[in-house]
Amino acid sequence: MDRFEAGQESTNTLFSKIAVLFVFVALMTSFVLYFNNSDPDVKYLAMENLQQRFSQSVTNSHWQWQAEGRPRMIVLVHYESQPGGNASPVEKDRRPIQMGLNGYPVASASAEGCAKIWQMILNMPLEIKGFKVFAEYFADTDGTDAIDDAKCRYRLSVGPSFEYQLANGRVSTLTR
């Protein structure tokens, strides 16, 4: 075998190794993309769960406020069913909630106030699965009308969010 054939053979070997490497990288990339896209959006599901808990707690606090004679503050107690099929619920937690004249949880008109509402309602830090939740306050956009549309928005940096209307206690559906 002369030098030309030896050079040709080493070039062919190099190209075949590169082709095998390329196929391997393409297969690994396709597997990663497939499995990454098939997993449910964990942040969305966690935020959806918290939005539902937030909405339920706001409703419960409003009815408790009505039942207790409309005080400025209530203590909201949450119960949880016991594992093992026992029918009696167990107290999970209790927390004081400052109520507005309209019968819904209220705090100062600021982002810090919205964060405080989150803390009062959910009794947890502004964090979901290691991701920070941002609490934003949006003032009434039209001060001349009788409708107060001030709201708090709770959102992740990228992804889902929901809003809490301070005047009527409505919690919006989750948006992506």
C-alpha positions as a Python dict, from the first residue, in 0.01 Angstrom:
ca = {
    (1, 'M'): (0, 0, 0),
    (2, 'D'): (145, 332, -101),
    (3, 'R'): (120, 666, 76),
    (4, 'F'): (-178, 780, -129),
    (5, 'E'): (-388, 476, -35),
    (6, 'A'): (-289, 508, 332),
    (7, 'G'): (-392, 876, 335),
    (8, 'Q'): (-717, 792, 158),
    (9, 'E'): (-794, 519, 414),
    (10, 'S'): (-725, 746, 715),
    (11, 'T'): (-948, 1017, 561),
    (12, 'N'): (-1229, 764, 508),
    (13, 'T'): (-1191, 646, 868),
    (14, 'L'): (-1207, 1005, 994),
    (15, 'F'): (-1521, 1080, 789),
    (16, 'S'): (-1692, 763, 910),
    (17, 'K'): (-1614, 854, 1274),
    (18, 'I'): (-1754, 1203, 1217),
    (19, 'A'): (-2068, 1056, 1057),
    (20, 'V'): (-2122, 820, 1353),
    (21, 'L'): (-2070, 1108, 1596),
    (22, 'F'): (-2317, 1326, 1403),
    (23, 'V'): (-2584, 1050, 1408),
    (24, 'F'): (-2527, 998, 1783),
    (25, 'V'): (-2563, 1373, 1857),
    (26, 'A'): (-2878, 1393, 1641),
    (27, 'L'): (-3036, 1097, 1824),
    (28, 'M'): (-2948, 1237, 2167),
    (29, 'T'): (-3088, 1579, 2074),
    (30, 'S'): (-3413, 1427, 1950),
    (31, 'F'): (-3450, 1220, 2270),
    (32, 'V'): (-3388, 1525, 2490),
    (33, 'L'): (-3638, 1736, 2296),
    (34, 'Y'): (-3898, 1458, 2301),
    (35, 'F'): (-3876, 1393, 2675),
    (36, 'N'): (-3853, 1762, 2761),
    (37, 'N'): (-4170, 1843, 2565),
    (38, 'S'): (-4366, 1542, 2692),
    (39, 'D'): (-4328, 1636, 3061),
    (40, 'P'): (-4612, 1847, 3198),
    (41, 'D'): (-4531, 2209, 3272),
    (42, 'V'): (-4453, 2175, 3643),
    (43, 'K'): (-4451, 2551, 3704),
    (44, 'Y'): (-4792, 2591, 3539),
    (45, 'L'): (-4945, 2304, 3735),
    (46, 'A'): (-4805, 2433, 4065),
    (47, 'M'): (-4927, 2787, 3993),
    (48, 'E'): (-5269, 2652, 3892),
    (49, 'N'): (-5295, 2465, 4221),
    (50, 'L'): (-5203, 2779, 4418),
    (51, 'Q'): (-5448, 2991, 4218),
    (52, 'Q'): (-5728, 2750, 4308),
    (53, 'R'): (-5626, 2747, 4676),
    (54, 'F'): (-5603, 3129, 4673),
    (55, 'S'): (-5950, 3160, 4522),
    (56, 'Q'): (-6102, 2912, 4768),
    (57, 'S'): (-5941, 3087, 5066),
    (58, 'V'): (-6068, 3428, 4951),
    (59, 'T'): (-6421, 3288, 4923),
    (60, 'N'): (-6396, 3114, 5261),
    (61, 'S'): (-6267, 3430, 5428),
    (62, 'H'): (-6552, 3636, 5281),
    (63, 'W'): (-6818, 3399, 5414),
    (64, 'Q'): (-6648, 3374, 5750),
    (65, 'W'): (-6637, 3757, 5763),
    (66, 'Q'): (-7012, 3760, 5697),
    (67, 'A'): (-7082, 3494, 5963),
    (68, 'E'): (-6874, 3666, 6230),
    (69, 'G'): (-7050, 4001, 6193),
    (70, 'R'): (-6808, 4176, 5956),
    (71, 'P'): (-6503, 4227, 6178),
    (72, 'R'): (-6184, 4400, 6057),
    (73, 'M'): (-5986, 4078, 6104),
    (74, 'I'): (-6070, 3708, 6098),
    (75, 'V'): (-5875, 3391, 6170),
    (76, 'L'): (-5909, 3151, 5878),
    (77, 'V'): (-5873, 2785, 5974),
    (78, 'H'): (-5791, 2522, 5712),
    (79, 'Y'): (-5871, 2157, 5756),
    (80, 'E'): (-5736, 1851, 5582),
    (81, 'S'): (-5876, 1498, 5576),
    (82, 'Q'): (-5676, 1233, 5755),
    (83, 'P'): (-5509, 957, 5558),
    (84, 'G'): (-5649, 612, 5613),
    (85, 'G'): (-6013, 691, 5550),
    (86, 'N'): (-6091, 850, 5888),
    (87, 'A'): (-6385, 1084, 5834),
    (88, 'S'): (-6286, 1352, 6087),
    (89, 'P'): (-6076, 1635, 5939),
    (90, 'V'): (-5763, 1764, 6109),
    (91, 'E'): (-5672, 2130, 6143),
    (92, 'K'): (-5395, 2206, 5894),
    (93, 'D'): (-5325, 2570, 5980),
    (94, 'R'): (-5483, 2893, 6096),
    (95, 'R'): (-5391, 3246, 6005),
    (96, 'P'): (-5519, 3596, 6074),
    (97, 'I'): (-5651, 3782, 5772),
    (98, 'Q'): (-5712, 4157, 5763),
    (99, 'M'): (-6047, 4228, 5597),
    (100, 'G'): (-6160, 4535, 5409),
    (101, 'L'): (-6498, 4704, 5434),
    (102, 'N'): (-6606, 4506, 5128),
    (103, 'G'): (-6546, 4176, 5307),
    (104, 'Y'): (-6236, 4063, 5120),
    (105, 'P'): (-5872, 4036, 5228),
    (106, 'V'): (-5691, 4367, 5202),
    (107, 'A'): (-5351, 4524, 5265),
    (108, 'S'): (-5173, 4845, 5167),
    (109, 'A'): (-5202, 4961, 4807),
    (110, 'S'): (-4855, 4854, 4693),
    (111, 'A'): (-4659, 4555, 4573),
    (112, 'E'): (-4564, 4489, 4936),
    (113, 'G'): (-4934, 4489, 5024),
    (114, 'C'): (-5001, 4235, 4751),
    (115, 'A'): (-4720, 4020, 4888),
    (116, 'K'): (-4878, 4047, 5233),
    (117, 'I'): (-5214, 3934, 5093),
    (118, 'W'): (-5040, 3629, 4939),
    (119, 'Q'): (-4884, 3552, 5279),
    (120, 'M'): (-5217, 3593, 5463),
    (121, 'I'): (-5418, 3386, 5217),
    (122, 'L'): (-5175, 3103, 5139),
    (123, 'N'): (-4947, 3116, 5444),
    (124, 'M'): (-4641, 3052, 5232),
    (125, 'P'): (-4352, 3251, 5085),
    (126, 'L'): (-4369, 3400, 4737),
    (127, 'E'): (-4203, 3094, 4584),
    (128, 'I'): (-4313, 2793, 4378),
    (129, 'K'): (-4082, 2494, 4333),
    (130, 'G'): (-3778, 2719, 4376),
    (131, 'F'): (-3911, 2989, 4141),
    (132, 'K'): (-3984, 3338, 4276),
    (133, 'V'): (-4341, 3463, 4248),
    (134, 'F'): (-4367, 3836, 4178),
    (135, 'A'): (-4648, 4032, 4346),
    (136, 'E'): (-4743, 4345, 4153),
    (137, 'Y'): (-4997, 4614, 4239),
    (138, 'F'): (-5201, 4789, 3970),
    (139, 'A'): (-5395, 5096, 4084),
    (140, 'D'): (-5743, 5193, 3967),
    (141, 'T'): (-5698, 5298, 3604),
    (142, 'D'): (-5994, 5536, 3596),
    (143, 'G'): (-6041, 5727, 3919),
    (144, 'T'): (-6346, 5914, 3788),
    (145, 'D'): (-6581, 5614, 3770),
    (146, 'A'): (-6745, 5436, 4062),
    (147, 'I'): (-6576, 5103, 3984),
    (148, 'D'): (-6255, 5033, 4173),
    (149, 'D'): (-6045, 4804, 3959),
    (150, 'A'): (-5726, 4800, 4166),
    (151, 'K'): (-5569, 4456, 4155),
    (152, 'C'): (-5278, 4243, 4254),
    (153, 'R'): (-5108, 4024, 3997),
    (154, 'Y'): (-4911, 3718, 4101),
    (155, 'R'): (-4676, 3587, 3834),
    (156, 'L'): (-4362, 3394, 3767),
    (157, 'S'): (-4085, 3572, 3576),
    (158, 'V'): (-4183, 3378, 3266),
    (159, 'G'): (-4504, 3186, 3249),
    (160, 'P'): (-4835, 3174, 3431),
    (161, 'S'): (-5003, 3450, 3631),
    (162, 'F'): (-5336, 3531, 3795),
    (163, 'E'): (-5495, 3846, 3933),
    (164, 'Y'): (-5686, 3930, 4251),
    (165, 'Q'): (-5938, 4215, 4232),
    (166, 'L'): (-5923, 4402, 4562),
    (167, 'A'): (-6273, 4552, 4538),
    (168, 'N'): (-6473, 4237, 4476),
    (169, 'G'): (-6242, 3948, 4569),
    (170, 'R'): (-6243, 3793, 4223),
    (171, 'V'): (-5949, 3573, 4137),
    (172, 'S'): (-5889, 3545, 3764),
    (173, 'T'): (-5817, 3223, 3582),
    (174, 'L'): (-5456, 3138, 3521),
    (175, 'T'): (-5297, 3284, 3208),
    (176, 'R'): (-4982, 3156, 3044),
}
